[in-house]
Amino acid sequence: MSQPFGGYQNELYLHGLGGEVPPFTTDATRLAESAREILEPGPFWYVEGGAGSGATMRANREAFDKWRIVPRMLRDAATRDLSTTVLGTPMPAPVLLAPVGVQSIVHADGELATARAASALGVPMVLSTASSTTIEDVAEASGPGPRWFQLYWPNDPDLCVSILNRAAKAGFSTLVVTLDTWTLAWRPNDLDNSYLPFIRGTGTAIPFSDPVFRSGLADTPENDTPMAVLKWIQMFTGADRDWEALPFLREHWDGPIVLKGIQHVDDARRAADAGMDGIVVSNHGGRQVDGAIASLDALPPIAGAVGDRLEVLFDSGVRTGADVFKAIALGAKAVLIGRPFVWGLAHAGEAGVRHAVRSILADFDLTVGLSGYRTPAELSPDALTRVS
């Protein structure tokens, strides 16, 4: 049985007896507001900003408000077990840390702090190809913790194979392939700040440390960063593949493969037909297409169409335990959390990630119990009602 995450509230109350309060808010919907006070505009808006007018980001949050939980009583829900297994990965709750790149722009310890925090909680971390730190160093920081690897598919096949081999050798069990970011969207906040960390050589640790990437350079990235950045741009942007490219990944990755960025039922069916093991219903947190469908609105029809053929995961807009509850009830096997843990990292490094994630897990645990349920498997659309 999983640990009682809701007990975190007791720890916080007891700390109050000694005059202590939490290091920052337990309300993930307010974390961006407080992070803005401690970060420079460039890094803050790179994390918080969305595509275009931000309509997709707003839609993501509004979609959660359209669904309301209908609590049930006298259900013997005082003891709960939130644990689950997704694609062979046991986890204490149906929650993963989403692949967020360039974490060093909000805290010097970056992905290493996140890896240590995730490992301590037993929550899987999905490492981004755009990491500030190498695959091998993050694996070492993760220790025995579960970890998945997210791929931004490079245009060079040999580099792709090299990166996949490194991830597999370092103990990353599942491959998450992001489909929706083969080029950057129009992001006014970043443009207004003239801020893109990659062109400064940040978030490029994985390719810059790769022997195949380095072999194609006249000098090392350490000695000639601008030339390495130019090569990075050429290799990681501008190529939108088709479905016929997927067998290449299967040939070079032995574990489960998940496609991230699915929003249309037909694409979900094609992923299943292609033999993929899972999908993430996601609009990249509203960062890629302005005016797109809310991720939560896309979830129920997709789960209904392919949920019996592959694992359906979810992200975009998740901020609270109630959000996790709703996504699971609407068909997700697990939920990926993004910005909230990054804001925790910005506030207090490893301890901040742990606090932010524990707060969401505790909220989810208590919401499950107070709504009359004991396990994630019991959650279904019957637990919700839709309001206009």
N, C-alpha and C positions, 0 to 999 in steps of 0.2 A: 504494500500500500504506500502511496506517495505521502510525503510529508504534508502536514496541515499548513498550507501557505497562509491561510487566514490568521494564523498565530502571530504574524508579523505585526498586526495592529497592537497586540498585547505588549510586544517588545517596545513599541513606540510610546505607548501609554506609560509603561513602567519607567522608561527613560525620563519621562516628565517628572517623576518623583525626585529625581536627582537634579532637576533644573535643566535637563537636556531637551532639545527639540530636534526634529529631523534636519539633516544638513540642507535640504531644500524641499520644496513642496511634494506631497504625495499625490497631488492631482496632476496627471499627465497632460491634461488639457491646458495647464498653465505653465508648463515647462519651457515652451518657446519664449514666452514673455520674460521669464527670469533669465534664460540663457542669453537673450538679446542684451541684457545689461552687462554681461561679462565677456562677450565676444566682439571682435571687430566686425564691421558691416559685411565685408567680403565673405568670411567664413560663415557668419550667421545666415546670410541670405542664400549661400550655396546649399545649405542644408534645408532651410525653411521654405525657400522659394519654389514656385511651380512654373509650369509652362504658361505662356501668354498672360491672360487676365487672372489666372488662378481659378477659373471656373471648375475645373476638374477636381482640384483640391477641395473646394467648397462642396461640390457634389458628393465627394466621398464621405464627408462628415454628415451632410444632410441626409444621406441614405440611411445612416444608422438611426437617426431620429424618426424615420418612417416606420421603424419596427419597435414595438414595445413588448417587454417581457410580461407574461401573465403568471404570477407566482401561484404555486399550489401549496396547500397546507396539509399538516399531519402526514408527512411522507417519510418520516424516519431518516432525515437528511443531515443529522448532526455529525455523522462520520462519512467522509467522502474520500474517493480515490480518483484523482485527476490524471493518473498516469495513462500513457498510451504508447503505441509503437507505430512509427511511420517509416515505411520503406526499410524496415529492419533496424531502425534506430529507436531504442527505448528512450522515452523522455518522461520526466515527472509530471508534465502537463502538456497539453497540445499547443505549445508555444515555442517558437524559434526566434533567434535574433536575425533579422533580415540582412542581406548583403548590402552594406553601406560602405562606400569607398572613402578614401582620403580622410580617415578619422583623425589623423594627426593635426588637421587644421583646427580642431576644436580642443584637443588636449595632446600634449607632447607624447604621452604613452600610447595614444591611438589604439590600434587593433590589439596590441599586446594587453592593454588593460581590459578591453572587452573580452578577449579570450580567457583571461584569468577569472573574470567575474562569471562568465558563462559556465566555465568548467566547475567553479565552486557551487553553482546552482544546479548543475546537471542539465542545463538548457543548451540545445545545439546552437552553435554559432555558424552562420553561413558566411564564409570569407569571400570578399569581393576581389575580382581580378585587379580592381583599382585600389588595392590596399597600399597603405603607406609603408608596410612592412612585408618582408618576404614570406612565402608560404612556409618555409622551414622554421622561421622564428615564431610565427603564430602557432604552428603545431607544437613547438616546444612550450610556449606559454599556456597552451590548452591542456597540456599534460594528458590525463586520462579522459578528458571531457569529449563529448561527441561533437563532430565538426563536419560540415558539408562545404563544398567548394562551388562558388558561382563563377561562371565563365562569360566574359565578354569575348566573343569568338574572334580571334585575330585573323587577318586576311592571309597570313602565311601559314600553310598547313604544318610545316615542320615546327614552327614556334608553338602552334596549338598543341601538337602532340607532346612537345617538351613540357609545356605547362601542365598538361593533364597527367603526364607521367610523374612530375614532381608532386602534384597534389595527391595522387594515389600512393606514392612512396611515403609521403608524410602522414598518411592515415586519414585522409578525407574520404568519407564513405560514399557520399551521394553528390552527383553533379547537377547543379542548377544552371541552366542555360538561359540567360536573359536575351529575349528576342526583340524587345521594343526600343533598344537604345543603340542602334547601329550608327546613328548620328545624333547629335544633341538637338533638342528642340529649341525654339525661340524662348529664351528665359530672360525676361526683362531685368529682373533683379541682378542677375550676374552680369548682364550687359551694361547696366547702369553703373556698376562698380568696376567694370573692366576686370572681372575676377574669374579666372579659371585655373584651378590649382595645377592641372596637368601640364600646362605650358610653362609652369615654373619648376617642373620636375618633381612635383608632389603627387602621390598616388600612382607612381610608376615603378614601385619597388620590385614587383613581380617580373615584369619584362626586363627591367634594367639589370636584374640579377640572373637572367636566364642565359645559359650558354649559347643557345641558338640566336637569340636577339643580339647578344654581344658580338658574336662572330661576324655579323653583318655590318659592324661599325668600323670606321677607320681609326677611331680612338675610343677609349672607355667612356661610359656615361659620366663617370666622376671627373674626367678631364675635359670632356666636351658635352656638357649637358644640353645645349641648344640643338646640336645635331642629333643626339639621342631622342630628344623630344620630337623633333621633326619625323624621325623614323617611327616613333610611337604613334603619331597622328596618322601616318600613312598606313600603319598596320591595323589600327583599331577603330577606324571610322570609315564610313562611306560604302560599306558592302552589306546589302540586304539580301540574304540567301533565300533559297526556296526549300520546300519540304523534301526535295530529293537530296539535300545535303545532310540530312540527319543520320544516314547510315555511317558516315564518316565518324561521328561521335561514338556510335555503338561499337565501331571497330576498335576505337582507341580508349574506351572506358569500360571497365568490367562491372562497375556497380550500377545502381539505379540512376536513371536520367530523368530530370524534371525540367519542363519548359515553363519559363516564367514570362508573364505578359499576356496570357490568354484572356480575351474578353468576349469572344464570339463563340457561340455554340458549335458552329461548323469547324472552327479551328480546334476546339476541344476534341471533337470527333476525329479530326485528322491526326491529332496527337496520339489518340488511342489507337487508331488504325496503323500508325507508324511504329507502334510497339513501345511508346514512351511509358515510363513507370508512374509519372505524375505530372501535374501542371500546377502552376500558381496563378490563380485568378488575380490579376493585378493590372493597374494602370501606372505603375512606377510612382505611386504616391502623388499622382497628378503632375509629374515632372516632364511628361513627354508630349501629350496631345491635349491642347486646351479645348474645353467643351466636350470632352469624352464622357462616355457612360461611367457612372460611379461603379467602382469595383464591386461593392456589395449588391448593386442591382444586377450585375452580370452573374453573380454566384449561383442563385437558385436554379435557373435554367441549365447552366453548365453542369452543376452537380447532379441534376436530374437526368441529364443526357449521358454522362460518362462516369458517374460516381461508382458504378459497379465494374468499371473496366480499368480504372487507374485511380491513384490517390489525388484528391482535389485539395489543394492548399489555398490559402488566401492571404493577401495583404492589401494595403492602401487605406489609410484613414483610421487605423486602429489606435485608440488612445486609452481605453479603459477596460476593466474586467468585463463590464457589460457588453462592450464591443466584441470581445473575444467570445462571450456567451452567444451573442446573436449570430456571429459568423459560423460557429460550430453548429448551431441549431439550423442554419440555412444550408448546411451541406459540406462545410469545410472539415477536413480531418484534422488540420492544424492551422495555426495562424502565425504569420511572421510580423514581428514588431520592428519598426524602423526608427523614426525620429525620436520617440520617447527615450530609448536607451542612449541615443547619441547626445541628447540634452543632458542625460545623467552623466555621461562621460565628460561633457563640457564643464559641468559643475564640480565634479570631484573625482575624475579618473575612474579607477577600478571600483572604488567604493560607491561612486555615483551611479555607475551602471548597475551595480547590485541593488542599490536602493530603488532605482527606477523600475527595474524588472521585478523585484520582490513586491513592490507596491501594486503593480498590475496583476501579478499572480495572486496576491492576497485578495485583491478586489474581485478577481474572477472566482476564486475559491468560495468566498463569502456569497457572491451573487448566485453561484450554482446551488449552494446549500439553502439560502434564504428563499430561493425560487422553488425549492422542493425536489432537488435532484441530487444524485450522489456520484455520478460519473459523466464524463463527456458523451459517452455512448448513448445515454438516456436523452440527450438533447435532440430535438427535432423541431420542425416548423410548428408543431402543436404547442410549443413553449412560448410562441410569439403571436402577436396580432399586428396587422399592418394598419396604420392610420394615415389619413390624407394630409 
